[in-house]
């Protein structure tokens, strides 16, 4: 094989690798955006979960206090 044919083949391979690399970079960029969206979603859900947990604790405390008051009132009525 002469030098010109080898040079053409090498240039073709370089072009293919360049195209592959560009496609891979686009894919990596898309994956990065998906990861960022997922991280944001996870953080929002974590905050919502924590707020719901605290609200649940407060409601449970209110129920316990109301139960105590009702028990006291029941004893008073008897």
MODELLER restraints for C-alpha pairs under 7 A, 6 or more apart:
rsr = mdl.restraints
at = mdl.atoms
